[in-house]
Amino acid sequence: MESKTKREQRIEGTKENIVNVAGDLFAMKGIANVAFDDIAKEAGYSRTTVYSHFSSKDDITNYIVLRTMNIVLKSIRKVVKSTVQADGQFRLLCYELVALCDDNPFFFKCMQEYIDASPEGRKNNPVLEEIYQVGEKLNEEFARMLAGGVEQGKFRSDLNVLPTGMILWSCLTSLISVMHNKRQYIEADMLTAEEFLDYGFALILRTVLKEGVNIG
């Protein structure tokens, strides 16, 4: 892989700064209530500079999604390459996602929002195509983990791994979001955050475990 030129590094650094500032403003005020002028002022750039990198707020949120999904892809690849059994890999992935949400809840939320994955949308927007391709890789890695669990005798042999991966992903991200949004209520009336997540992750894991296999 070729190293980036200094100019490419500067461009990437500027984009990252804009995205970080915009993400903070979006999370604090709501996307509709933030103007490009607000982003430029807070980031210390001219309005023209911001527009030279992003033509709209949708472009910024798409970039946020792409960056966040790449972080998740890196995490799941690390987990799948680990020497622990598939059920253990699943638990490791759970806490990688928790850490991601804790680090930047707004970015985590953006990742769960609607993304135009239609061929037409992707054709007209290279970032949407990149998001789609990263999503495909995520699905493949999740399927690898599930298939590994079937081979190890940990997971049910009747699993259709691709849709199962999508369902598990939806359950995990939704559970983590609920914990983040309802933490005060949950900890006041139910369990600690850690206990709640552990219990939830175990429930989700049981849906794919082979009969007679205990959660480690």
Buried (B, 14 or more C-beta within 10 A) or exposed (E): EEEEEEEEEEBEEBBEBBBBBBBBBBBEEEBEEBEBEBBBBBBEBEEEEBBEBBEEBBBBBBBBBBBBBBBBBEBBBEBBEEEEBBBBBBBBBBBBBBEBBEEBBBBBBBBBEEBBEEEEEBEEBEBBBBBBEBBEBBBBBBBBBBBBBBEEEBBBEEBEBBEBBBBBBEBBBEBBBBBBEBEEEBBEEEEEBEEBBBEBBEEBBEEBBBEEBEBE
